[in-house]
Amino acid sequence: MFAGEVDLNSWYKPKIDKKVLKDLSKRSDVKGIIDISIFGIALLFSGYLCVISWGTWWSIPALLLYGNIFYCKTISVNHETNHETYFRSRRLNKIFYEITSFLGGFESVRWKWSHFHHHTHTIFTHKEVYDYENNSPRPTEPIRFFLNFLPLGPLFNIQKVMHFTHFEIIKHSLGIMSPVVKITVPENEIKKVINMSRIYVFLWLFVIAISIYLQSWLPVIMIILPPFFGNTILMICTMTQHAGLADNVKDHRKSTRTVIMNPFFSFLYSHMEYHIEHHIFPKVPCHNLKRFHEEVKNQMPKPYKNLFQAYRSIIPAILKQSKDKDYFVDVEVPDVNN
């Protein structure tokens, strides 16, 4: 390999002082509790707006605000507790992982294993190790790509609807395993997937029963349905992770993107905008990712300064990949040998 050439057949790790990395890897119950408390307050406030505006046109913006806060932060907390980095306490991580898995419609056993697979085979497309967290597989389909950002958009995406997590859970509760389970979940864990899916379906039916009893659809709308109408902010954030970049490579700098986000989005997204850094060291807690980014930034591609700059790269790539499945954004990485 020539000087300055990137070895795409091995996982890249930046140089960082072991003591610094150890410090950055420290988890904190206090930071996790503060973060989840702010989320709880925001959810209560936006939920209160939904209740007092119900039956008026003001309920639409109220529900969109609530749904986006609910879904984006729920999924980002779910992601962090899955990595067991949101809290120091393993018990707190486990409790909130199970709660957010249900609220987000991400069945906990399936997602534990499939997300581990995602980190091991990030955006791999080989049949045996296919990464089902690749949300813009090639050749891309621009109309379906843009539908992802619209409230209720996934429901109009006919081909993808039956792969939406809630529908997948219903299938699993009936013992019908999806392809992602067959690839990522060990045989001895599949029964757990079925049982947990059945618990989720039972809880959904319980919420529906409460709505019928109260003669109001608000419990269903505010507990079960936010993933369907509160998807916009989450999709804006998550589509920056890998869309348009190289697949089947073992250098996360080539397949993953770091984008600097505004404080509101960064909070809802639990700082996962530092996504290259997260993939390289997934055990660094989200609240330390910005500091970690500063430590290794000279060894990383230049981050996108904002979402607008990121999508100026992503959207043309998605359009090009719809016609040329071999096209990808070729990221310039620093010459780490100098």
C-alpha positions as CSV (number, residue, x, y, z in Angstrom):
1,M,0.0,0.0,0.0
2,F,1.4,3.4,-1.0
3,A,1.9,6.2,1.5
4,G,-1.3,8.1,2.1
5,E,-3.5,5.3,0.6
6,V,-6.4,4.2,2.7
7,D,-6.7,0.4,3.4
8,L,-10.4,-0.3,2.9
9,N,-10.0,-3.9,4.0
10,S,-9.3,-3.2,7.6
11,W,-11.2,-1.2,10.2
12,Y,-9.6,2.2,10.7
13,K,-8.9,3.4,14.2
14,P,-7.5,6.9,14.9
15,K,-4.6,7.5,17.1
16,I,-5.6,8.7,20.5
17,D,-4.0,8.7,23.9
18,K,-5.3,5.7,25.9
19,K,-5.8,7.8,29.0
20,V,-7.9,10.4,27.0
21,L,-9.9,7.6,25.5
22,K,-10.5,6.0,28.9
23,D,-11.7,9.4,30.2
24,L,-14.0,9.9,27.2
25,S,-15.5,6.4,27.7
26,K,-16.7,7.1,31.2
27,R,-20.4,6.8,31.6
28,S,-22.5,9.0,33.8
29,D,-25.8,8.4,35.6
30,V,-26.1,12.2,36.3
31,K,-25.8,13.2,32.7
32,G,-28.2,10.5,31.6
33,I,-30.8,11.5,34.2
34,I,-30.5,15.2,33.3
35,D,-31.0,14.4,29.6
36,I,-34.0,12.1,30.1
37,S,-35.5,14.6,32.5
38,I,-35.3,17.4,29.9
39,F,-36.9,15.0,27.4
40,G,-39.7,14.2,29.9
41,I,-40.4,17.9,30.5
42,A,-40.5,18.6,26.8
43,L,-42.8,15.7,26.3
44,L,-45.2,16.8,29.0
45,F,-45.3,20.3,27.7
46,S,-45.9,19.3,24.1
47,G,-48.3,16.6,25.2
48,Y,-50.3,19.2,27.2
49,L,-50.6,21.3,24.1
50,C,-52.0,18.3,22.2
51,V,-54.6,17.7,25.0
52,I,-55.8,21.3,25.3
53,S,-55.9,21.8,21.5
54,W,-57.7,18.5,20.7
55,G,-60.7,19.0,18.4
56,T,-59.3,22.2,16.9
57,W,-56.9,22.9,14.0
58,W,-54.3,23.8,16.5
59,S,-54.0,20.1,17.4
60,I,-52.2,19.5,14.1
61,P,-49.1,21.6,14.9
62,A,-49.2,20.5,18.5
63,L,-49.2,16.8,17.5
64,L,-46.4,17.4,15.0
65,L,-44.3,19.1,17.7
66,Y,-45.1,16.3,20.2
67,G,-44.6,13.5,17.7
68,N,-41.2,14.7,16.5
69,I,-39.9,15.3,20.0
70,F,-41.4,11.9,21.1
71,Y,-40.0,9.8,18.2
72,C,-36.6,11.4,17.6
73,K,-35.6,11.5,21.2
74,T,-37.1,8.1,22.0
75,I,-35.1,6.4,19.2
76,S,-31.9,8.2,20.1
77,V,-32.2,7.2,23.8
78,N,-33.1,3.7,22.7
79,H,-29.9,3.6,20.6
80,E,-27.7,4.8,23.4
81,T,-29.2,2.5,26.0
82,N,-28.8,-0.4,23.6
83,H,-25.0,0.5,23.6
84,E,-25.3,0.8,27.4
85,T,-23.6,4.2,27.3
86,Y,-26.5,6.5,28.2
87,F,-26.2,5.8,32.0
88,R,-23.4,4.3,34.0
89,S,-25.9,1.9,35.6
90,R,-26.6,-1.2,33.6
91,R,-30.0,-1.5,35.2
92,L,-31.0,2.0,34.2
93,N,-29.8,1.3,30.6
94,K,-31.8,-1.9,30.5
95,I,-35.0,-0.3,31.9
96,F,-35.0,2.6,29.5
97,Y,-33.9,0.4,26.6
98,E,-37.1,-1.7,27.1
99,I,-39.3,1.4,27.6
100,T,-38.0,3.2,24.5
101,S,-38.1,0.0,22.4
102,F,-41.8,-0.3,23.1
103,L,-42.5,3.4,22.6
104,G,-40.5,3.6,19.4
105,G,-41.8,0.3,18.0
106,F,-38.3,-1.2,17.9
107,E,-38.7,-4.6,19.4
108,S,-35.8,-4.9,21.9
109,V,-34.4,-8.4,21.1
110,R,-34.4,-8.0,17.4
111,W,-32.8,-4.5,17.6
112,K,-30.1,-5.5,20.0
113,W,-28.8,-8.1,17.5
114,S,-29.4,-6.2,14.3
115,H,-27.7,-3.0,15.5
116,F,-24.7,-5.0,16.7
117,H,-24.7,-6.4,13.1
118,H,-24.9,-2.9,11.7
119,H,-21.7,-1.9,13.5
120,T,-19.9,-5.1,12.4
121,H,-21.0,-4.8,8.8
122,T,-21.8,-1.2,8.3
123,I,-23.7,-0.7,5.0
124,F,-22.6,-4.1,3.6
125,T,-24.7,-5.4,0.8
126,H,-23.5,-9.0,0.5
127,K,-26.5,-11.3,1.0
128,E,-24.9,-13.2,3.9
129,V,-24.2,-10.1,5.9
130,Y,-26.7,-7.6,4.5
131,D,-27.0,-4.5,6.7
132,Y,-30.8,-3.8,7.0
133,E,-30.0,-0.4,8.6
134,N,-29.0,0.9,5.2
135,N,-31.8,3.3,4.6
136,S,-30.8,4.2,1.1
137,P,-29.8,1.0,-0.7
138,R,-28.7,1.3,-4.3
139,P,-30.1,1.7,-6.9
140,T,-31.9,4.4,-4.9
141,E,-35.5,5.4,-5.5
142,P,-35.7,9.2,-5.0
143,I,-39.5,9.4,-4.6
144,R,-39.4,6.8,-1.7
145,F,-36.3,8.6,-0.3
146,F,-38.2,11.9,-0.1
147,L,-41.4,10.3,1.3
148,N,-39.4,9.3,4.4
149,F,-39.3,13.0,5.5
150,L,-43.1,13.6,5.3
151,P,-45.5,13.1,8.2
152,L,-47.2,9.8,7.4
153,G,-44.8,9.4,4.5
154,P,-43.8,5.8,5.3
155,L,-47.5,4.8,5.0
156,F,-47.5,6.0,1.4
157,N,-44.3,4.1,0.7
158,I,-46.2,0.9,-0.3
159,Q,-43.2,-1.3,-0.8
160,K,-41.7,-0.4,2.5
161,V,-44.8,-0.3,4.6
162,M,-44.8,-4.0,5.4
163,H,-41.2,-3.6,6.6
164,F,-42.1,-0.8,8.9
165,T,-41.1,-1.8,12.5
166,H,-44.7,-2.0,13.8
167,F,-45.8,-4.3,11.0
168,E,-42.6,-6.4,11.5
169,I,-43.5,-6.9,15.1
170,I,-47.0,-8.1,14.2
171,K,-45.4,-10.6,11.8
172,H,-42.9,-11.8,14.4
173,S,-45.7,-12.2,17.0
174,L,-47.3,-14.7,14.6
175,G,-44.0,-16.6,14.2
176,I,-43.2,-15.2,10.8
177,M,-39.5,-14.2,10.8
178,S,-38.3,-11.3,8.7
179,P,-35.0,-11.6,6.7
180,V,-33.2,-9.3,9.2
181,V,-33.9,-11.7,12.0
182,K,-32.7,-14.7,10.0
183,I,-29.4,-13.0,9.3
184,T,-28.7,-11.3,12.6
185,V,-30.5,-13.0,15.5
186,P,-29.0,-16.2,16.9
187,E,-31.2,-19.3,16.7
188,N,-31.6,-19.5,20.5
189,E,-32.8,-15.9,20.6
190,I,-35.6,-16.2,18.1
191,K,-38.2,-17.4,20.6
192,K,-37.4,-14.3,22.6
193,V,-38.2,-12.1,19.5
194,I,-41.5,-13.9,19.2
195,N,-42.4,-13.5,22.9
196,M,-41.4,-9.9,23.1
197,S,-43.3,-9.1,19.9
198,R,-46.4,-10.6,21.5
199,I,-46.0,-8.5,24.6
200,Y,-45.8,-5.4,22.4
201,V,-49.0,-6.4,20.5
202,F,-50.8,-7.0,23.8
203,L,-49.7,-3.6,25.1
204,W,-50.9,-1.9,21.9
205,L,-54.3,-3.6,22.3
206,F,-54.4,-2.4,25.9
207,V,-53.8,1.2,24.8
208,I,-56.5,0.8,22.2
209,A,-58.9,-0.5,24.9
210,I,-58.1,2.5,27.0
211,S,-58.9,4.8,24.1
212,I,-62.2,3.0,23.6
213,Y,-63.0,3.2,27.3
214,L,-62.2,7.0,27.4
215,Q,-64.0,7.5,24.1
216,S,-60.9,9.4,22.8
217,W,-58.2,8.4,20.3
218,L,-55.6,10.5,22.0
219,P,-54.0,7.6,23.9
220,V,-53.5,5.7,20.6
221,I,-52.3,8.8,18.8
222,M,-49.9,9.9,21.5
223,I,-48.5,6.5,22.5
224,I,-48.6,4.2,19.5
225,L,-48.7,6.4,16.4
226,P,-45.9,9.0,16.9
227,P,-43.5,6.9,14.7
228,F,-46.0,7.3,11.8
229,F,-46.5,11.1,12.0
230,G,-43.5,12.3,14.0
231,N,-40.8,10.9,11.7
232,T,-39.6,14.1,10.1
233,I,-36.8,15.3,12.4
234,L,-35.5,11.8,13.0
235,M,-35.3,11.1,9.3
236,I,-33.6,14.4,8.6
237,C,-30.9,13.4,11.2
238,T,-30.6,9.7,10.4
239,M,-30.4,10.1,6.6
240,T,-27.2,12.0,7.1
241,Q,-25.5,8.9,8.6
242,H,-24.7,6.9,5.5
243,A,-26.8,8.1,2.5
244,G,-24.8,8.4,-0.7
245,L,-21.6,7.1,0.7
246,A,-19.5,4.1,-0.1
247,D,-20.8,0.6,0.9
248,N,-18.9,-2.6,1.5
249,V,-15.8,-0.8,3.0
250,K,-14.2,-1.2,6.4
251,D,-13.2,2.4,6.9
252,H,-16.1,4.3,8.6
253,R,-14.7,7.6,7.3
254,K,-15.7,6.4,3.8
255,S,-19.2,5.0,4.7
256,T,-20.3,7.3,7.5
257,R,-20.9,11.1,7.8
258,T,-20.4,13.6,10.6
259,V,-22.6,16.7,10.5
260,I,-22.6,19.6,12.9
261,M,-26.2,20.2,14.0
262,N,-28.1,23.0,15.8
263,P,-28.5,22.5,19.6
264,F,-32.2,21.5,19.4
265,F,-31.6,18.8,16.8
266,S,-28.4,17.7,18.6
267,F,-30.4,17.2,21.8
268,L,-33.2,15.2,20.2
269,Y,-30.6,13.2,18.3
270,S,-28.5,12.6,21.4
271,H,-25.4,14.0,19.6
272,M,-25.3,11.1,17.1
273,E,-24.4,13.7,14.5
274,Y,-20.8,12.8,15.3
275,H,-21.5,9.5,13.6
276,I,-18.1,8.6,12.2
277,E,-16.8,8.9,15.8
278,H,-19.6,6.8,17.1
279,H,-18.9,4.0,14.7
280,I,-15.2,4.0,15.4
281,F,-15.6,3.9,19.1
282,P,-19.2,2.9,19.9
283,K,-18.6,2.7,23.6
284,V,-17.9,6.4,23.9
285,P,-21.1,7.9,25.5
286,C,-23.1,10.3,23.4
287,H,-22.5,13.2,25.8
288,N,-18.7,12.8,25.1
289,L,-18.8,12.5,21.3
290,K,-18.2,16.2,20.7
291,R,-15.1,16.1,22.9
292,F,-14.0,12.9,21.1
293,H,-14.5,14.6,17.8
294,E,-12.2,17.4,18.8
295,E,-9.5,14.9,19.8
296,V,-9.4,13.1,16.5
297,K,-10.7,15.7,14.0
298,N,-7.3,16.0,12.3
299,Q,-7.5,12.3,11.4
300,M,-11.1,12.5,10.1
301,P,-12.8,13.9,7.0
302,K,-13.9,17.5,7.4
303,P,-17.4,17.4,9.0
304,Y,-20.3,19.0,7.3
305,K,-20.9,22.4,8.8
306,N,-24.7,22.1,8.9
307,L,-27.6,20.0,7.6
308,F,-28.0,22.2,4.6
309,Q,-24.4,21.5,3.5
310,A,-24.9,17.8,4.1
311,Y,-28.0,17.6,2.0
312,R,-26.3,19.5,-0.8
313,S,-24.1,16.4,-1.1
314,I,-26.7,13.8,-0.2
315,I,-29.6,14.7,-2.6
316,P,-27.5,14.8,-5.8
317,A,-25.9,11.5,-4.8
318,I,-29.3,9.9,-4.3
319,L,-30.4,11.1,-7.7
320,K,-27.3,9.8,-9.4
321,Q,-27.5,6.5,-7.6
322,S,-31.0,5.9,-8.9
323,K,-29.4,5.6,-12.4
324,D,-25.9,4.4,-11.5
325,K,-25.8,2.0,-8.6
326,D,-22.0,2.1,-8.5
327,Y,-21.8,5.8,-7.9
328,F,-21.0,7.1,-4.4
329,V,-19.6,10.2,-2.7
330,D,-15.9,9.6,-2.6
331,V,-14.8,11.1,0.8
332,E,-11.4,12.7,1.0
333,V,-9.6,11.4,4.2
334,P,-6.5,12.9,5.8
335,D,-3.1,11.4,5.0
336,V,-2.7,9.7,8.4
337,N,0.8,8.5,7.6
338,N,2.3,12.0,7.7
